């Protein structure tokens, strides 16, 4: 795997999953500034993208590694990505709010 820019959010996704393919398509359409990079799950885990990533957990939930090295998982990953784009920013902000996350 080549070096990942520290300015990008890296989304691990199952490149064999149809739903994941659709999700990556939509994020690519929103990402006009090149903030997000998609890495297939097998490649990301083999390449040692982040020491905390566990294969089974990554297969169950979306994982995003942020430019500062944090890992967003599941709903946190969805809302975190949403906050990156003007069209979905408000959804990301509201979804990040703790009472909404609990729902």
C-alpha positions in Angstrom: 0.0 0.0 0.0 1.4 3.4 -0.9 1.7 6.2 1.7 -1.5 7.7 2.8 -1.6 11.4 3.0 -2.1 12.7 6.5 -4.6 15.2 5.2 -7.0 12.5 4.2 -9.7 10.6 6.0 -9.2 6.9 5.2 -12.3 4.8 5.0 -11.9 1.1 5.2 -14.6 -0.7 3.3 -15.4 -4.2 2.1 -14.8 -3.9 -1.6 -16.8 -7.1 -2.1 -19.9 -5.7 -0.4 -22.6 -4.2 -2.7 -23.9 -1.8 0.0 -20.3 -0.6 0.7 -19.8 0.0 -3.0 -22.9 2.2 -3.1 -21.8 4.1 0.0 -18.3 4.8 -1.4 -19.9 6.0 -4.7 -22.0 8.6 -2.8 -19.1 9.8 -0.7 -16.9 10.1 -3.8 -19.6 12.3 -5.4 -19.7 14.6 -2.4 -15.9 14.8 -1.9 -14.9 17.5 -4.3 -11.8 18.5 -2.2 -10.2 15.1 -2.1 -10.6 14.7 1.7 -11.4 11.0 1.7 -9.5 8.0 0.5 -11.0 4.6 0.3 -9.0 1.5 1.1 -10.2 -2.0 0.7 -10.5 -3.8 4.0 -7.9 -6.5 3.2 -5.4 -4.0 1.9 -5.9 -1.7 5.0 -5.5 -4.5 7.5 -2.4 -6.0 5.7 -0.8 -2.6 5.4 -0.9 -1.8 9.1 -3.1 1.3 8.6 -3.7 1.7 12.3 -2.7 -0.6 15.2 -6.2 -0.7 16.8 -8.0 -2.1 13.7 -9.3 -5.6 14.2 -10.5 -7.6 11.2 -13.8 -8.9 12.6 -14.8 -5.5 13.9 -13.9 -3.8 10.6 -16.1 -6.3 8.8 -19.1 -5.5 11.0 -18.8 -1.7 11.2 -17.5 1.2 9.1 -14.1 2.4 10.2 -12.5 5.8 9.3 -8.9 6.7 10.3 -8.7 10.5 10.6 -5.7 12.6 9.6 -4.7 13.0 13.3 -4.8 9.2 13.8 -8.1 8.8 15.6 -10.5 6.0 14.5 -14.2 6.6 14.0 -16.3 3.5 14.1 -19.9 2.9 13.0 -22.3 5.8 13.5 -19.4 8.0 14.5 -17.8 7.3 11.2 -21.0 8.1 9.2 -21.6 11.4 11.0 -17.9 12.3 10.9 -17.8 11.9 7.1 -21.1 13.8 6.8 -19.6 16.8 8.5 -16.9 17.0 5.8 -19.3 18.1 3.1 -21.4 21.2 2.8 -24.5 19.3 1.6 -24.5 16.8 4.5 -22.8 18.9 7.2 -26.0 19.6 9.2 -26.9 15.8 9.3 -23.4 15.1 10.6 -23.6 17.8 13.3 -27.0 16.7 14.5 -26.1 13.0 14.3 -22.9 13.6 16.3 -24.9 15.1 19.2 -25.0 12.6 22.0 -28.8 12.3 22.5 -29.2 11.5 18.8 -26.4 8.9 18.9 -28.2 7.0 21.6 -31.3 6.7 19.4 
